[in-house]
């Protein structure tokens, strides 16, 4: 697939995710961590305009100078921007105008990609594609949060849900030793996956399967959310302050547990991996079981021995730079390094991760209380 074909595929996928939305759905921002769908569509378009077209195409005319202020996310180097909490106040530009913006920039990008690009420009375009794929996952999770917090629990899709067939969970043993982790080889990776380096691991075991809904229900029924002994102090304060009693989107209705999905409110499939769990909850569940979460190095070393990709999996590791990590110059250098504080690493991928976007060395990261992403639990000992 050529770079131009890949660009076209990625751009179409963003719009396909939004295909079933009503106009009103595009504007909602229920909480600070969730951005309105139309903002995602605008921001991923702004990225191409700001970092590829404006600096490298002397014939490019900016669609609207105000869009830099509206759709810049966190790039200090790119100038002033709308405060994140105010994205839901943007009734203008309209959804129709944003789709015109996408069409305008896409046309310019298709013309630009016909040129013979330098390696530096080629790599920048590949980064932009991966950036948009990241936003596609965020777009899907943000849409779920928007609709899942609507009291009518509207469905985005109307697909027949297939029941999950339970799989036997086994312990995978890994011998102690020196191993290497981090990206190597050809192809794309984010800067936070570099550099490949050695780690020493004591012998350990890791589960072949993720914790399921029925297993997590046992934790709830055993009073897991009412006993401080299983929780970090910060996690226990979070439970009390927010009156947390179960995973996000679980609702006990007429004595039956229901789960909001993009197909609407449905009875919980107990064999599915538990989802929308904070790090605090993942840690507490592991503590209740007398077990623990794996470190990111343990996860990566063992990942060829189990199936992954259904849930982003919390690890015990803080999100820190690898040895020899260095940020790229300019705005692109703000991509990952500036977030390496107060966050936990997640590994794997999820049901809404674009195909082939993740890999064993991929490092996702979120703050411990966040759970609107498709997060789950794999245990270790």
FIBAMAR-358497 format. One record per residue: residue number from 1; residue in three letters; x, y, z of N, C-alpha, C in turn. Coordinates in steps of 0.1 Angstrom, whole numbers. Example, Ala and Ser with C-alpha at 12.3 -4.5 7.8 and 13.67 -1.06 7.14 Angstrom:
  nr rest   npx   npy   npz  capx  capy  capz   cpx   cpy   cpz
   1  ALA   132   -57    78   123   -45    78   132   -33    78
   2  SER   128   -22    71   137   -11    71   129     0    79
END
This chain:
  nr rest   npx   npy   npz  capx  capy  capz   cpx   cpy   cpz
   1  UNK     8   -12     0     0     0     0     9    13     0
   2  UNK     6    22    -9    14    34   -10    10    43     2
   3  UNK    19    53     4    16    63    15     3    70    12
   4  UNK     0    73     0   -12    80    -4   -24    72    -1
   5  UNK   -23    59    -4   -34    50    -2   -37    48    13
   6  UNK   -26    47    20   -27    46    35   -34    58    41
   7  UNK   -30    70    36   -36    82    41   -51    82    38
   8  UNK   -55    78    26   -69    78    23   -76    69    32
   9  UNK   -71    57    35   -77    47    43   -79    52    57
  10  UNK   -69    58    63   -69    63    76   -80    74    78
  11  UNK   -79    83    68   -89    94    69  -103    90    68
  12  UNK  -106    80    59  -119    75    58  -124    68    71
  13  UNK  -115    61    78  -118    54    90  -123    63   100
  14  UNK  -117    75   102  -121    84   112  -136    88   110
  15  UNK  -139    91    98  -153    95    94  -163    83    96
  16  UNK  -158    71    93  -167    59    94  -171    57   109
  17  UNK  -162    60   118  -165    59   132  -177    68   136
  18  UNK  -178    79   130  -188    89   133  -201    87   124
  19  UNK  -201    77   116  -212    77   106  -226    76   111
  20  UNK  -227    70   123  -241    68   129  -244    79   139
  21  UNK  -236    89   141  -239    99   151  -249   109   145
  22  UNK  -257   114   155  -266   126   152  -258   138   153
  23  UNK  -262   149   147  -254   161   147  -251   166   161
  24  UNK  -261   164   170  -260   169   184  -249   161   191
  25  UNK  -247   148   187  -237   140   194  -223   145   192
  26  UNK  -220   152   181  -207   157   178  -201   167   187
  27  UNK  -210   174   195  -206   186   202  -204   183   217
  28  UNK  -209   172   223  -210   170   237  -196   167   243
  29  UNK  -193   173   255  -181   171   263  -185   169   277
  30  UNK  -188   157   282  -194   155   295  -183   157   306
  31  UNK  -170   154   304  -160   155   313  -147   160   306
  32  UNK  -137   164   314  -125   170   308  -118   160   299
  33  UNK  -118   147   303  -110   137   296  -116   133   282
  34  UNK  -129   137   280  -136   133   268  -137   146   259
  35  UNK  -132   144   246  -134   155   237  -145   153   228
  36  UNK  -152   163   223  -164   161   214  -159   155   201
  37  UNK  -166   146   195  -162   140   182  -158   150   172
  38  UNK  -165   161   171  -162   170   160  -148   177   163
  39  UNK  -144   178   175  -131   183   178  -120   173   174
  40  UNK  -122   160   176  -113   150   171  -111   151   156
  41  UNK  -122   152   149  -122   153   134  -114   166   130
  42  UNK  -116   177   137  -109   189   134   -94   189   138
  43  UNK   -91   183   149   -78   183   154   -69   174   145
  44  UNK   -74   162   141   -66   153   133   -64   160   119
  45  UNK   -72   169   115   -71   176   102   -61   187   104
  46  UNK   -62   194   115   -52   205   119   -38   200   119
  47  UNK   -36   187   124   -22   182   124   -16   182   111
  48  UNK   -23   177   100   -18   177    87   -15   191    82
  49  UNK   -24   200    85   -23   214    80   -11   220    87
  50  UNK   -10   219   100     0   226   108    14   221   106
  51  UNK    16   207   106    29   201   106    34   197    92
  52  UNK    25   195    83    30   190    70    28   201    59
  53  UNK    16   206    57    13   214    46    19   229    48
  54  UNK    16   235    59    20   249    61    36   250    60
  55  UNK    43   241    66    58   243    66    64   238    52
  56  UNK    57   230    45    64   223    34    57   225    20
  57  UNK    46   232    19    39   234     7    37   249     5
  58  UNK    46   256    -3    45   270    -4    33   275   -11
  59  UNK    26   266   -17    13   270   -24     1   268   -16
  60  UNK     2   263    -4    -9   259     4   -15   272    11
  61  UNK   -28   274     9   -35   285    16   -43   279    28
  62  UNK   -41   284    39   -47   280    52   -62   281    51
  63  UNK   -69   270    55   -84   270    54   -90   281    62
  64  UNK   -86   282    75   -91   292    84   -81   295    95
  65  UNK   -75   307    95   -65   310   105   -69   307   120
  66  UNK   -82   309   123   -86   307   136   -86   292   141
  67  UNK   -85   283   131   -85   269   135   -73   264   143
  68  UNK   -62   271   141   -50   267   149   -53   269   164
  69  UNK   -60   279   167   -64   282   181   -75   272   186
  70  UNK   -84   268   177   -95   259   181   -90   244   182
  71  UNK   -81   240   173   -78   226   172   -65   221   177
  72  UNK   -56   231   181   -44   227   187   -47   220   200
  73  UNK   -41   209   203   -44   201   215   -35   205   227
  74  UNK   -22   202   226   -13   205   237     0   210   233
  75  UNK     2   214   220    15   217   214    18   232   218
  76  UNK    26   234   228    29   248   232    37   255   220
  77  UNK    45   247   213    52   253   202    44   258   191
  78  UNK    31   253   190    22   257   179    13   269   183
  79  UNK    15   275   194     8   287   198    -4   285   207
  80  UNK   -11   295   209   -23   295   219   -33   285   214
  81  UNK   -42   281   224   -52   271   220   -64   272   230
  82  UNK   -75   267   226   -87   266   235   -84   257   247
  83  UNK   -87   261   259   -85   253   270   -93   240   268
  84  UNK   -87   229   273   -93   215   270  -107   214   275
  85  UNK  -110   220   287  -124   219   292  -134   227   285
  86  UNK  -130   236   276  -139   244   268  -142   238   254
  87  UNK  -137   227   251  -139   221   237  -154   219   235
  88  UNK  -162   215   245  -176   213   244  -184   226   242
  89  UNK  -178   237   244  -185   250   242  -184   255   228
  90  UNK  -177   248   219  -175   252   205  -187   248   197
  91  UNK  -198   256   197  -209   253   188  -205   256   174
  92  UNK  -195   265   172  -189   268   159  -174   266   160
  93  UNK  -168   261   150  -174   258   136  -183   246   137
  94  UNK  -192   246   128  -203   236   127  -197   223   123
  95  UNK  -204   212   125  -200   199   120  -199   199   105
  96  UNK  -208   206    98  -207   207    83  -194   214    79
  97  UNK  -190   224    86  -178   232    83  -166   223    86
  98  UNK  -166   215    96  -154   207    99  -153   196    88
  99  UNK  -163   191    83  -162   181    72  -157   188    59
 100  UNK  -161   201    57  -155   208    46  -140   210    48
 101  UNK  -136   213    60  -122   215    64  -114   202    61
 102  UNK  -120   190    65  -113   178    62  -112   176    47
 103  UNK  -122   178    40  -122   177    25  -111   186    19
 104  UNK  -110   198    23  -101   208    18   -86   203    21
 105  UNK   -83   199    33   -70   195    37   -66   182    30
 106  UNK   -76   172    29   -73   160    22   -69   162     8
 107  UNK   -76   171     1   -73   174   -13   -59   179   -14
 108  UNK   -55   188    -5   -41   193    -5   -31   183    -2
 109  UNK   -34   174     7   -25   163    11   -23   153     0
 110  UNK   -34   149    -7   -33   140   -18   -23   146   -29
 111  UNK   -25   159   -32   -16   165   -41    -1   165   -36
 112  UNK     0   168   -23    14   169   -17    20   155   -17
 113  UNK    13   144   -15    19   131   -14    23   125   -28
 114  UNK    20   132   -38    24   129   -52    39   132   -54
 115  UNK    44   141   -45    58   145   -46    67   134   -41
 116  UNK    80   136   -45    90   127   -40    94   132   -26
 117  UNK    90   126   -15    92   131    -2   106   127     3
 118  UNK   112   136    11   125   132    18   121   122    28
 119  UNK   131   115    34   129   105    44   123   112    56
 120  UNK   127   125    59   122   132    71   107   135    69
 121  UNK   103   139    57    89   142    54    81   129    54
 122  UNK    86   118    48    80   106    48    77   101    62
 123  UNK    87   102    71    85    98    85    75   106    92
 124  UNK    75   119    89    65   128    95    51   124    91
 125  UNK    49   120    79    35   116    74    31   103    81
 126  UNK    41    94    83    38    81    90    34    84   104
 127  UNK    41    94   110    38    97   124    24   103   124
 128  UNK    20   111   115     7   117   114    -4   107   112
 129  UNK    -1    96   105   -11    85   103   -13    78   116
 130  UNK    -2    75   124    -3    69   137   -10    78   147
 131  UNK    -8    91   146   -14   101   154   -29   100   152
 132  UNK   -34    99   139   -48    99   137   -54    85   141
 133  UNK   -46    75   140   -51    62   145   -53    62   160
 134  UNK   -44    69   167   -46    70   182   -59    78   185
 135  UNK   -61    88   177   -74    96   179   -86    88   175
 136  UNK   -85    78   166   -96    70   163  -100    61   175
 137  UNK   -91    56   182   -94    49   194  -100    58   204
 138  UNK   -94    70   206  -100    80   216  -114    84   211
 139  UNK  -116    86   198  -129    90   193  -139    79   196
 140  UNK  -136    66   195  -145    56   198  -149    55   213
 141  UNK  -138    57   221  -141    56   236  -148    69   240
 142  UNK  -145    80   234  -152    93   238  -167    92   234
 143  UNK  -170    87   222  -184    85   218  -191    76   228
 144  UNK  -185    65   232  -191    56   241  -194    63   254
 145  UNK  -185    71   259  -187    79   271  -199    88   270
 146  UNK  -199    95   258  -210   105   256  -224    98   256
 147  UNK  -225    87   249  -238    80   248  -241    72   260
 148  UNK  -230    67   267  -232    59   279  -236    67   291
 149  UNK  -234    80   290  -238    89   301  -251    97   297
 150  UNK  -257    93   286  -270    98   282  -280    89   290
 151  UNK  -290    95   297  -299    87   305  -308    77   296
 152  UNK  -308    80   283  -316    71   274  -307    59   270
 153  UNK  -294    59   273  -285    48   268  -287    45   253
 154  UNK  -286    55   244  -288    52   230  -278    43   224
 155  UNK  -281    34   215  -272    26   208  -266    33   195
 156  UNK  -254    31   193  -247    37   181  -249    27   169
 157  UNK  -248    14   173  -249     3   163  -261    -6   167
 158  UNK  -264   -14   158  -275   -24   161  -270   -37   155
 159  UNK  -260   -43   161  -254   -55   157  -257   -66   167
 160  UNK  -258   -78   161  -261   -90   170  -248   -93   178
 161  UNK  -250   -94   191  -238   -96   200  -236  -111   201
 162  UNK  -224  -116   198  -220  -130   199  -215  -132   214
 163  UNK  -219  -143   220  -215  -146   233  -200  -151   233
 164  UNK  -193  -147   243  -178  -151   244  -177  -165   249
 165  UNK  -170  -173   242  -167  -187   247  -156  -187   257
 166  UNK  -158  -192   269  -147  -191   279  -135  -199   275
 167  UNK  -123  -194   279  -110  -201   276  -104  -204   289
 168  UNK   -97  -215   290   -91  -219   302   -79  -210   305
 169  UNK   -79  -205   317   -68  -196   321   -57  -204   328
 170  UNK   -45  -202   323   -33  -210   328   -22  -200   332
 171  UNK   -13  -205   341    -2  -197   345    10  -200   335
 172  UNK    16  -189   330    27  -190   321    40  -186   329
 173  UNK    49  -196   330    61  -193   338    72  -188   330
 174  UNK    79  -178   335    91  -172   328   102  -173   338
 175  UNK   113  -179   333   125  -180   342   132  -167   344
 176  UNK   139  -166   355   147  -154   358   158  -152   348
 177  UNK   162  -140   346   173  -138   336   173  -124   331
 178  UNK   182  -121   322   183  -108   316   177  -109   302
 179  UNK   167  -100   300   160   -99   288   161   -85   281
 180  UNK   157   -84   269   157   -71   262   143   -67   259
 181  UNK   140   -54   262   127   -49   258   128   -36   250
 182  UNK   118   -31   244   119   -19   236   119   -23   221
 183  UNK   115   -13   213   114   -16   198   127   -18   191
 184  UNK   128   -26   182   139   -28   173   134   -33   159
 185  UNK   142   -30   149   138   -35   136   132   -24   127
 186  UNK   126   -28   116   121   -19   106   107   -15   110
 187  UNK   102    -4   104    88     0   106    87    11   117
 188  UNK    75    15   119    72    27   128    72    23   142
 189  UNK    77    32   151    74    31   165    74    45   171
 190  UNK    67    47   182    68    60   189    81    61   196
 191  UNK    85    74   199    98    76   205    98    70   219
 192  UNK    87    68   226    87    63   240    90    48   240
 193  UNK    90    41   228    94    27   227   109    25   226
 194  UNK   116    36   225   131    35   223   138    40   236
 195  UNK   149    35   239   158    26   231   156    12   237
 196  UNK   159     2   228   159   -12   233   170   -14   243
 197  UNK   167   -21   254   176   -21   265   174   -34   273
 198  UNK   184   -38   282   183   -50   290   176   -47   303
 199  UNK   169   -57   307   163   -57   321   165   -71   327
 200  UNK   167   -70   340   168   -83   348   154   -85   354
 201  UNK   149   -98   352   137  -102   358   139  -114   367
 202  UNK   133  -113   379   132  -126   387   122  -135   380
 203  UNK   122  -148   384   113  -157   378    99  -153   383
 204  UNK    89  -154   374    75  -150   376    66  -158   368
 205  UNK    53  -157   371    43  -163   363    32  -152   359
 206  UNK    26  -154   348    16  -144   343     4  -152   337
 207  UNK    -8  -147   339   -20  -154   334   -21  -154   319
 208  UNK   -25  -165   313   -27  -165   299   -40  -158   294
 209  UNK   -49  -155   303   -61  -149   300   -64  -137   309
 210  UNK   -72  -128   304   -76  -116   312   -87  -120   322
 211  UNK   -88  -112   333   -98  -113   343  -112  -111   336
 212  UNK  -121  -120   339  -134  -119   332  -144  -111   341
 213  UNK  -156  -108   335  -166  -101   343  -171  -110   355
 214  UNK  -173  -123   353  -178  -131   364  -168  -131   375
 215  UNK  -155  -132   372  -145  -132   382  -145  -118   389
 216  UNK  -147  -107   382  -147   -94   389  -159   -93   397
 217  UNK  -171   -99   393  -183   -98   401  -180  -105   415
 218  UNK  -172  -115   415  -169  -121   428  -162  -111   438
 219  UNK  -154  -103   432  -147   -92   440  -158   -83   445
 220  UNK  -167   -79   437  -178   -70   441  -186   -76   452
 221  UNK  -190   -88   450  -199   -95   459  -192   -98   473
 222  UNK  -179   -99   472  -171  -101   484  -168   -89   492
 223  UNK  -174   -78   488  -172   -65   495  -159   -58   491
 224  UNK  -154   -60   479  -141   -55   475  -141   -39   475
 225  UNK  -153   -33   472  -153   -19   472  -156   -13   485
 226  UNK  -158   -21   495  -161   -16   509  -150   -19   519
 227  UNK  -139   -25   515  -128   -29   524  -115   -22   520
 228  UNK  -111   -13   528   -99    -4   524   -87   -12   523
 229  UNK   -86   -24   529   -74   -32   530   -68   -35   516
 230  UNK   -76   -36   506   -71   -40   492   -66   -28   484
 231  UNK   -68   -16   489   -66    -4   481   -54     4   485
 232  UNK   -48    10   475   -39    21   478   -47    32   485
 233  UNK   -40    40   493   -47    51   500   -54    60   491
 234  UNK   -47    64   480   -53    73   470   -65    67   463
 235  UNK   -64    53   460   -75    46   454   -87    46   463
 236  UNK   -85    43   476   -96    43   485  -103    56   487
 237  UNK   -95    67   487  -101    80   487  -109    82   474
 238  UNK  -105    78   463  -112    79   450  -125    71   451
 239  UNK  -125    59   456  -137    51   457  -147    58   466
 240  UNK  -143    63   477  -153    70   486  -158    83   480
 241  UNK  -149    91   475  -153   104   469  -162   103   458
 242  UNK  -161    92   450  -169    91   438  -179    80   439
 243  UNK  -180    74   451  -191    64   454  -190    53   443
 244  UNK  -178    48   440  -176    37   430  -180    24   436
 245  UNK  -188    17   428  -193     4   433  -191    -7   422
 246  UNK  -186    -4   411  -184   -14   400  -177    -7   388
 247  UNK  -174   -15   378  -168    -9   366  -177     1   359
 248  UNK  -170    10   352  -178    20   345  -187    13   335
 249  UNK  -200    18   334  -210    13   325  -218     1   330
 250  UNK  -214    -4   343  -222   -14   349  -234    -8   356
 251  UNK  -246   -13   355  -258    -8   362  -266   -19   367
 252  UNK  -269   -19   380  -277   -29   386  -292   -25   385
 253  UNK  -299   -31   376  -313   -27   373  -323   -39   376
 254  UNK  -332   -37   386  -341   -47   390  -334   -60   393
 255  UNK  -323   -59   401  -315   -70   406  -307   -77   395
 256  UNK  -306   -71   383  -298   -77   372  -287   -67   368
 257  UNK  -275   -72   366  -264   -64   362  -265   -62   347
 258  UNK  -265   -49   343  -265   -46   329  -253   -38   325
 259  UNK  -249   -38   313  -237   -31   308  -240   -23   296
 260  UNK  -236   -10   296  -238    -2   285  -227    -5   274
 261  UNK  -232    -8   262  -223   -10   251  -227    -1   239
 262  UNK  -219    -1   229  -223     7   217  -235     1   210
 263  UNK  -239   -10   214  -252   -16   209  -263   -14   219
 264  UNK  -261    -5   229  -271    -1   239  -269    -8   252
 265  UNK  -279    -8   261  -278   -14   274  -282   -29   273
 266  UNK  -272   -38   277  -274   -52   275  -271   -59   288
 267  UNK  -276   -71   290  -272   -80   301  -257   -83   299
 268  UNK  -250   -83   310  -235   -85   310  -232   -99   305
 269  UNK  -223  -100   296  -217  -113   291  -206  -116   301
 270  UNK  -209  -126   310  -200  -128   321  -186  -134   317
 271  UNK  -186  -140   305  -173  -146   300  -164  -135   293
 272  UNK  -169  -123   291  -161  -113   285  -150  -108   295
 273  UNK  -139  -103   290  -129   -97   299  -135   -84   305
 274  UNK  -133   -82   318  -138   -71   324  -132   -58   318
 275  UNK  -140   -47   317  -136   -36   309  -139   -23   317
 276  UNK  -132   -12   313  -134     1   319  -131     1   334
 277  UNK  -118    -4   337  -114    -5   350  -102     5   352
 278  UNK  -102    12   364   -91    21   367   -79    13   372
 279  UNK   -67    19   372   -56    12   378   -58     9   393
 280  UNK   -65    18   400   -69    16   414   -76     3   415
 281  UNK   -86     1   407   -95   -11   408   -87   -24   404
 282  UNK   -78   -22   393   -70   -34   389   -61   -38   401
 283  UNK   -55   -28   407   -46   -31   418   -54   -38   430
 284  UNK   -65   -32   433   -73   -38   444   -78   -52   441
 285  UNK   -82   -54   429   -86   -68   426   -75   -78   427
 286  UNK   -63   -74   422   -51   -83   423   -48   -85   438
 287  UNK   -49   -75   446   -46   -76   460   -56   -85   467
 288  UNK   -69   -84   463   -79   -93   469   -76  -108   465
 289  UNK   -71  -110   453   -67  -124   449   -54  -129   455
 290  UNK   -47  -120   462   -34  -124   467   -23  -124   457
 291  UNK   -26  -116   446   -17  -116   434   -13  -102   432
 292  UNK    -8   -99   420    -3   -86   416    -5   -83   401
 293  UNK    -3   -71   397    -2   -68   383    12   -70   378
 294  UNK    14   -73   365    28   -75   360    34   -61   357
 295  UNK    47   -61   358    54   -49   353    53   -48   338
 296  UNK    56   -37   332    56   -36   317    67   -45   311
 297  UNK    78   -47   317    89   -56   312    84   -70   313
 298  UNK    78   -74   324    73   -88   325    62   -90   314
 299  UNK    54   -81   312    43   -82   302    49   -84   288
 300  UNK    59   -75   284    65   -76   271    72   -89   269
 301  UNK    80   -93   279    88  -106   277    79  -118   275
 302  UNK    67  -118   281    58  -129   281    48  -128   269
 303  UNK    47  -117   263    35  -114   254    34  -123   242
 304  UNK    45  -130   238    44  -139   227    37  -152   231
 305  UNK    35  -154   244    30  -167   249    15  -166   252
 306  UNK     9  -154   251    -5  -153   253   -12  -144   243
 307  UNK   -25  -145   242   -33  -136   233   -35  -123   240
 308  UNK   -33  -112   232   -36   -99   238   -43   -91   227
 309  UNK   -48   -79   230   -54   -71   220   -69   -68   223
 310  UNK   -75   -74   233   -89   -72   236   -91   -60   245
 311  UNK   -81   -58   254   -82   -47   264   -68   -41   266
 312  UNK   -67   -28   268   -55   -23   273   -53   -28   287
 313  UNK   -41   -33   290   -39   -40   303   -30   -31   312
 314  UNK   -35   -28   324   -28   -20   334   -15   -28   338
 315  UNK    -4   -21   339     8   -27   345    11   -20   358
 316  UNK    21   -25   366    25   -19   378    35    -8   375
 317  UNK    39    -6   363    50     3   360    46    17   358
 318  UNK    54    26   364    52    40   361    57    44   347
 319  UNK    50    54   341    54    58   328    66    67   328
 320  UNK    78    61   325    91    68   326    98    66   313
 321  UNK   108    74   310   116    73   298   125    60   299
 322  UNK   127    54   287   137    43   287   151    49   287
 323  UNK   162    41   290   175    46   289   179    52   275
 324  UNK   184    64   275   188    70   262   177    77   255
 325  UNK   165    78   261   154    84   255   158    99   252
 326  UNK   154   104   240   156   118   237   144   123   229
 327  UNK   140   135   232   128   141   225   133   147   212
 328  UNK   124   146   202   127   153   189   126   168   191
 329  UNK   133   176   182   132   190   183   118   195   179
 330  UNK   115   207   184   102   213   180    90   207   186
 331  UNK    79   210   180    66   206   185    64   190   185
 332  UNK    70   183   175    69   169   175    75   163   188
 333  UNK    85   170   194    91   165   206    82   165   218
 334  UNK    70   172   217    61   173   227    51   161   228
 335  UNK    53   152   218    44   141   216    42   132   228
 336  UNK    53   127   234    53   117   245    60   122   257
 337  UNK    72   127   256    81   129   267    75   138   278
 338  UNK    67   148   274    62   157   284    52   151   294
 339  UNK    47   139   290    37   132   299    43   122   308
 340  UNK    56   121   309    62   111   316    63   114   331
 341  UNK    51   116   337    50   118   352    36   115   356
 342  UNK    36   108   368    23   106   375    13    97   367
 343  UNK    18    89   358    10    80   350    14    66   350
 344  UNK     5    56   347     9    42   347     8    37   332
 345  UNK    17    27   330    18    22   316     7    11   314
 346  UNK     1    11   303    -8     1   298    -2    -6   286
 347  UNK    -4   -19   285     1   -26   274   -10   -34   266
 348  UNK    -7   -36   253   -16   -44   245   -23   -35   235
 349  UNK   -36   -36   235   -45   -29   225   -59   -32   230
 350  UNK   -69   -28   222   -83   -30   227   -92   -33   215
 351  UNK  -105   -35   217  -115   -38   207  -116   -26   197
 352  UNK  -113   -14   202  -114    -2   193  -101     3   188
 353  UNK   -90    -4   190   -77     0   184   -77    -3   170
 354  UNK   -73     6   161   -72     3   147   -63    -9   144
 355  UNK   -67   -17   134   -59   -29   131   -45   -26   128
 356  UNK   -36   -33   133   -21   -32   131   -15   -19   137
 357  UNK   -23   -12   145   -18     0   151    -9    -3   163
 358  UNK   -11   -14   170    -4   -17   182     7   -28   179
 359  UNK    15   -30   189    26   -40   188    30   -43   202
 360  UNK    38   -53   204    42   -58   217    50   -47   225
 361  UNK    57   -38   218    65   -28   225    57   -15   227
 362  UNK    45   -14   222    37    -2   223    34     2   238
 363  UNK    36    14   242    34    19   256    23    29   256
 364  UNK    12    25   261     1    34   263     2    39   278
 365  UNK    -4    50   281    -2    56   295   -15    64   298
 366  UNK   -19    62   311   -30    70   316   -28    72   331
 367  UNK   -35    82   336   -35    84   351   -43    73   358
 368  UNK   -40    70   370   -46    58   377   -61    58   378
 369  UNK   -68    70   380   -82    69   381   -90    68   368
 370  UNK   -84    69   357   -91    70   344   -96    56   340
 371  UNK  -108    55   335  -113    42   331  -123    43   319
 372  UNK  -123    54   312  -132    55   301  -126    47   289
 373  UNK  -113    45   289  -107    37   279  -110    22   281
 374  UNK  -108    14   271  -111    -1   272  -100    -8   279
 375  UNK  -100    -6   293   -89   -12   301   -94   -24   308
 376  UNK   -84   -33   310   -87   -46   317   -76   -50   326
 377  UNK   -76   -63   331   -67   -68   341   -61   -81   336
 378  UNK   -47   -82   337   -41   -95   336   -32   -97   349
 379  UNK   -33  -108   355   -26  -110   368   -13  -117   367
 380  UNK    -4  -114   377     9  -120   377    12  -124   392
 381  UNK    22  -133   393    27  -136   406    42  -140   406
END
